[in-house]
Amino acid sequence: MEAFSDGVLAIIITIMVLEFKVPEGHNWHALVELGPKILSYIFSFVYIGIYWNNHHHLLHMVRTMNGRLMWLNLLLLFWLSLVPFTTAWMGESHFAATPTALYGFILLLAALSYWLIQRAILSQHSSDSSFVLTMGKDWKGKLSPLLYLTAALTAYISPWISGFFFVLVAMIWFLPDKRIEQALRGQGH
């Protein structure tokens, strides 16, 4: 599942970069005009990287692969596969309200899918209360969907406010979830 997910995430990043078209002009101004597209690409590249990094750590907690985990993983990959579309639309529109709101909504659904995978993995560890207690303290996972929803809703007020919330979530998740490393050390993995 990890190799498949890595491949899908690599394809997602590739699709995003292929959205860039070579500017028609041959000066710096032509490149500056791509600013919104470049900024939306940077947002999305960082987000996909964060998901890849944390997903990698999360899968090390899996005791037994099963159909439920595989379907939940596909659900996460489905929402993430829509990131290139929303990234391109957001960049093309210069961060217009609806494309920016949709971007936030897609990230919200991806965050909820990640949370569902995490819950399914935790259920495999239900007999280990110290592990479940360590992993249950998920302030990032609880706060992120709220921030994504706020970003989606504030897109209609200002793309700058919305962008602030996107950056905030990225900053929160930039470092991999240390709880997973702590829990795995406690398990002897």
LUMLUM-887369 format. One record per residue (C-alpha): residue number from 1; residue in one letter; x, y, z. Coordinates in nm, 3 decimals, decimal comma. Layout:
<atoms>
atom num: NUM residu: A x: X y: Y z: Z
...
</atoms>
This chain:
<atoms>
atom num: 1 residu: M x: 0,000 y: 0,000 z: 0,000
atom num: 2 residu: E x: 0,288 y: 0,234 z: 0,078
atom num: 3 residu: A x: 0,453 y: 0,183 z: -0,262
atom num: 4 residu: F x: 0,122 y: 0,234 z: -0,443
atom num: 5 residu: S x: 0,052 y: 0,550 z: -0,244
atom num: 6 residu: D x: 0,403 y: 0,683 z: -0,309
atom num: 7 residu: G x: 0,350 y: 0,627 z: -0,681
atom num: 8 residu: V x: 0,015 y: 0,805 z: -0,681
atom num: 9 residu: L x: 0,158 y: 1,101 z: -0,489
atom num: 10 residu: A x: 0,450 y: 1,123 z: -0,733
atom num: 11 residu: I x: 0,205 y: 1,127 z: -1,023
atom num: 12 residu: I x: 0,002 y: 1,400 z: -0,852
atom num: 13 residu: I x: 0,313 y: 1,620 z: -0,825
atom num: 14 residu: T x: 0,404 y: 1,544 z: -1,186
atom num: 15 residu: I x: 0,057 y: 1,642 z: -1,307
atom num: 16 residu: M x: 0,080 y: 1,969 z: -1,116
atom num: 17 residu: V x: 0,412 y: 2,065 z: -1,272
atom num: 18 residu: L x: 0,289 y: 1,970 z: -1,619
atom num: 19 residu: E x: 0,016 y: 2,233 z: -1,580
atom num: 20 residu: F x: 0,285 y: 2,498 z: -1,626
atom num: 21 residu: K x: 0,301 y: 2,625 z: -1,980
atom num: 22 residu: V x: 0,611 y: 2,801 z: -2,107
atom num: 23 residu: P x: 0,548 y: 3,177 z: -2,112
atom num: 24 residu: E x: 0,504 y: 3,332 z: -2,455
atom num: 25 residu: G x: 0,730 y: 3,622 z: -2,369
atom num: 26 residu: H x: 1,105 y: 3,601 z: -2,325
atom num: 27 residu: N x: 1,161 y: 3,837 z: -2,036
atom num: 28 residu: W x: 1,116 y: 3,845 z: -1,659
atom num: 29 residu: H x: 0,774 y: 4,005 z: -1,688
atom num: 30 residu: A x: 0,645 y: 3,696 z: -1,869
atom num: 31 residu: L x: 0,758 y: 3,487 z: -1,573
atom num: 32 residu: V x: 0,610 y: 3,727 z: -1,319
atom num: 33 residu: E x: 0,272 y: 3,685 z: -1,487
atom num: 34 residu: L x: 0,289 y: 3,318 z: -1,382
atom num: 35 residu: G x: 0,310 y: 3,428 z: -1,016
atom num: 36 residu: P x: -0,035 y: 3,303 z: -0,906
atom num: 37 residu: K x: 0,022 y: 2,967 z: -1,077
atom num: 38 residu: I x: 0,365 y: 2,933 z: -0,918
atom num: 39 residu: L x: 0,228 y: 3,024 z: -0,575
atom num: 40 residu: S x: -0,060 y: 2,776 z: -0,600
atom num: 41 residu: Y x: 0,189 y: 2,509 z: -0,714
atom num: 42 residu: I x: 0,415 y: 2,580 z: -0,415
atom num: 43 residu: F x: 0,117 y: 2,549 z: -0,177
atom num: 44 residu: S x: 0,016 y: 2,219 z: -0,330
atom num: 45 residu: F x: 0,367 y: 2,077 z: -0,358
atom num: 46 residu: V x: 0,421 y: 2,146 z: 0,011
atom num: 47 residu: Y x: 0,085 y: 1,990 z: 0,101
atom num: 48 residu: I x: 0,148 y: 1,676 z: -0,104
atom num: 49 residu: G x: 0,494 y: 1,653 z: 0,053
atom num: 50 residu: I x: 0,343 y: 1,684 z: 0,400
atom num: 51 residu: Y x: 0,089 y: 1,412 z: 0,325
atom num: 52 residu: W x: 0,359 y: 1,188 z: 0,179
atom num: 53 residu: N x: 0,585 y: 1,234 z: 0,482
atom num: 54 residu: N x: 0,315 y: 1,182 z: 0,746
atom num: 55 residu: H x: 0,148 y: 0,901 z: 0,550
atom num: 56 residu: H x: 0,483 y: 0,721 z: 0,537
atom num: 57 residu: H x: 0,516 y: 0,745 z: 0,915
atom num: 58 residu: L x: 0,153 y: 0,649 z: 0,972
atom num: 59 residu: L x: 0,178 y: 0,329 z: 0,768
atom num: 60 residu: H x: 0,457 y: 0,205 z: 0,995
atom num: 61 residu: M x: 0,191 y: 0,165 z: 1,263
atom num: 62 residu: V x: -0,014 y: -0,084 z: 1,059
atom num: 63 residu: R x: -0,017 y: -0,426 z: 1,222
atom num: 64 residu: T x: -0,236 y: -0,600 z: 0,965
atom num: 65 residu: M x: -0,330 y: -0,477 z: 0,622
atom num: 66 residu: N x: -0,699 y: -0,523 z: 0,550
atom num: 67 residu: G x: -0,965 y: -0,410 z: 0,306
atom num: 68 residu: R x: -1,087 y: -0,131 z: 0,532
atom num: 69 residu: L x: -0,743 y: 0,031 z: 0,542
atom num: 70 residu: M x: -0,698 y: -0,012 z: 0,170
atom num: 71 residu: W x: -1,032 y: 0,156 z: 0,092
atom num: 72 residu: L x: -0,965 y: 0,439 z: 0,337
atom num: 73 residu: N x: -0,625 y: 0,488 z: 0,177
atom num: 74 residu: L x: -0,788 y: 0,503 z: -0,166
atom num: 75 residu: L x: -1,031 y: 0,763 z: -0,033
atom num: 76 residu: L x: -0,737 y: 0,977 z: 0,081
atom num: 77 residu: L x: -0,565 y: 0,934 z: -0,255
atom num: 78 residu: F x: -0,889 y: 1,024 z: -0,434
atom num: 79 residu: W x: -0,912 y: 1,361 z: -0,258
atom num: 80 residu: L x: -0,542 y: 1,426 z: -0,308
atom num: 81 residu: S x: -0,576 y: 1,340 z: -0,678
atom num: 82 residu: L x: -0,808 y: 1,640 z: -0,711
atom num: 83 residu: V x: -0,538 y: 1,876 z: -0,582
atom num: 84 residu: P x: -0,381 y: 1,928 z: -0,929
atom num: 85 residu: F x: -0,718 y: 2,037 z: -1,070
atom num: 86 residu: T x: -0,792 y: 2,278 z: -0,787
atom num: 87 residu: T x: -0,432 y: 2,402 z: -0,791
atom num: 88 residu: A x: -0,452 y: 2,483 z: -1,162
atom num: 89 residu: W x: -0,793 y: 2,647 z: -1,129
atom num: 90 residu: M x: -0,684 y: 2,853 z: -0,832
atom num: 91 residu: G x: -0,367 y: 2,970 z: -1,009
atom num: 92 residu: E x: -0,545 y: 3,042 z: -1,338
atom num: 93 residu: S x: -0,812 y: 3,246 z: -1,161
atom num: 94 residu: H x: -0,557 y: 3,442 z: -0,956
atom num: 95 residu: F x: -0,705 y: 3,300 z: -0,636
atom num: 96 residu: A x: -1,068 y: 3,379 z: -0,712
atom num: 97 residu: A x: -1,311 y: 3,293 z: -0,433
atom num: 98 residu: T x: -1,473 y: 2,976 z: -0,568
atom num: 99 residu: P x: -1,153 y: 2,799 z: -0,684
atom num: 100 residu: T x: -0,984 y: 2,889 z: -0,355
atom num: 101 residu: A x: -1,284 y: 2,769 z: -0,155
atom num: 102 residu: L x: -1,289 y: 2,442 z: -0,351
atom num: 103 residu: Y x: -0,916 y: 2,399 z: -0,284
atom num: 104 residu: G x: -0,983 y: 2,435 z: 0,089
atom num: 105 residu: F x: -1,277 y: 2,196 z: 0,072
atom num: 106 residu: I x: -1,068 y: 1,929 z: -0,107
atom num: 107 residu: L x: -0,794 y: 1,967 z: 0,154
atom num: 108 residu: L x: -1,060 y: 1,938 z: 0,426
atom num: 109 residu: L x: -1,183 y: 1,608 z: 0,278
atom num: 110 residu: A x: -0,825 y: 1,481 z: 0,247
atom num: 111 residu: A x: -0,761 y: 1,570 z: 0,613
atom num: 112 residu: L x: -1,077 y: 1,387 z: 0,720
atom num: 113 residu: S x: -0,971 y: 1,083 z: 0,515
atom num: 114 residu: Y x: -0,627 y: 1,084 z: 0,677
atom num: 115 residu: W x: -0,795 y: 1,101 z: 1,017
atom num: 116 residu: L x: -1,012 y: 0,800 z: 0,926
atom num: 117 residu: I x: -0,702 y: 0,599 z: 0,830
atom num: 118 residu: Q x: -0,540 y: 0,695 z: 1,157
atom num: 119 residu: R x: -0,850 y: 0,584 z: 1,352
atom num: 120 residu: A x: -0,858 y: 0,251 z: 1,166
atom num: 121 residu: I x: -0,492 y: 0,189 z: 1,248
atom num: 122 residu: L x: -0,548 y: 0,283 z: 1,612
atom num: 123 residu: S x: -0,828 y: 0,027 z: 1,633
atom num: 124 residu: Q x: -0,564 y: -0,239 z: 1,554
atom num: 125 residu: H x: -0,381 y: -0,130 z: 1,870
atom num: 126 residu: S x: -0,684 y: -0,121 z: 2,101
atom num: 127 residu: S x: -0,523 y: -0,369 z: 2,342
atom num: 128 residu: D x: -0,225 y: -0,138 z: 2,398
atom num: 129 residu: S x: -0,364 y: 0,148 z: 2,603
atom num: 130 residu: S x: -0,033 y: 0,339 z: 2,623
atom num: 131 residu: F x: -0,005 y: 0,336 z: 2,244
atom num: 132 residu: V x: -0,365 y: 0,449 z: 2,198
atom num: 133 residu: L x: -0,320 y: 0,717 z: 2,466
atom num: 134 residu: T x: -0,006 y: 0,852 z: 2,296
atom num: 135 residu: M x: -0,169 y: 0,855 z: 1,953
atom num: 136 residu: G x: -0,503 y: 0,986 z: 2,079
atom num: 137 residu: K x: -0,353 y: 1,327 z: 2,155
atom num: 138 residu: D x: -0,405 y: 1,448 z: 1,801
atom num: 139 residu: W x: -0,439 y: 1,824 z: 1,824
atom num: 140 residu: K x: -0,309 y: 1,866 z: 1,467
atom num: 141 residu: G x: -0,564 y: 1,626 z: 1,324
atom num: 142 residu: K x: -0,847 y: 1,794 z: 1,514
atom num: 143 residu: L x: -0,743 y: 2,152 z: 1,434
atom num: 144 residu: S x: -0,657 y: 2,106 z: 1,064
atom num: 145 residu: P x: -1,011 y: 2,032 z: 0,934
atom num: 146 residu: L x: -1,140 y: 2,337 z: 1,120
atom num: 147 residu: L x: -0,867 y: 2,554 z: 0,965
atom num: 148 residu: Y x: -0,934 y: 2,413 z: 0,616
atom num: 149 residu: L x: -1,305 y: 2,485 z: 0,656
atom num: 150 residu: T x: -1,221 y: 2,837 z: 0,772
atom num: 151 residu: A x: -0,991 y: 2,882 z: 0,471
atom num: 152 residu: A x: -1,265 y: 2,764 z: 0,235
atom num: 153 residu: L x: -1,525 y: 2,997 z: 0,386
atom num: 154 residu: T x: -1,299 y: 3,301 z: 0,411
atom num: 155 residu: A x: -1,208 y: 3,267 z: 0,042
atom num: 156 residu: Y x: -1,526 y: 3,465 z: -0,023
atom num: 157 residu: I x: -1,403 y: 3,744 z: 0,204
atom num: 158 residu: S x: -1,039 y: 3,759 z: 0,092
atom num: 159 residu: P x: -0,795 y: 3,517 z: -0,073
atom num: 160 residu: W x: -0,527 y: 3,658 z: 0,159
atom num: 161 residu: I x: -0,718 y: 3,547 z: 0,468
atom num: 162 residu: S x: -0,776 y: 3,209 z: 0,310
atom num: 163 residu: G x: -0,407 y: 3,184 z: 0,219
atom num: 164 residu: F x: -0,313 y: 3,262 z: 0,578
atom num: 165 residu: F x: -0,504 y: 2,955 z: 0,695
atom num: 166 residu: F x: -0,347 y: 2,736 z: 0,424
atom num: 167 residu: V x: 0,000 y: 2,848 z: 0,534
atom num: 168 residu: L x: -0,091 y: 2,797 z: 0,900
atom num: 169 residu: V x: -0,194 y: 2,434 z: 0,843
atom num: 170 residu: A x: 0,121 y: 2,369 z: 0,642
atom num: 171 residu: M x: 0,334 y: 2,514 z: 0,922
atom num: 172 residu: I x: 0,157 y: 2,295 z: 1,179
atom num: 173 residu: W x: 0,222 y: 1,977 z: 0,977
atom num: 174 residu: F x: 0,560 y: 2,060 z: 0,822
atom num: 175 residu: L x: 0,745 y: 1,841 z: 1,071
atom num: 176 residu: P x: 0,627 y: 1,479 z: 1,074
atom num: 177 residu: D x: 0,398 y: 1,376 z: 1,355
atom num: 178 residu: K x: 0,632 y: 1,298 z: 1,646
atom num: 179 residu: R x: 0,361 y: 1,099 z: 1,826
atom num: 180 residu: I x: 0,402 y: 0,820 z: 1,571
atom num: 181 residu: E x: 0,777 y: 0,796 z: 1,631
atom num: 182 residu: Q x: 0,721 y: 0,800 z: 2,010
atom num: 183 residu: A x: 0,451 y: 0,534 z: 1,991
atom num: 184 residu: L x: 0,660 y: 0,311 z: 1,766
atom num: 185 residu: R x: 0,962 y: 0,341 z: 1,995
atom num: 186 residu: G x: 0,738 y: 0,235 z: 2,282
atom num: 187 residu: Q x: 0,626 y: -0,066 z: 2,077
atom num: 188 residu: G x: 0,982 y: -0,173 z: 1,998
atom num: 189 residu: H x: 0,944 y: -0,119 z: 1,621
</atoms>
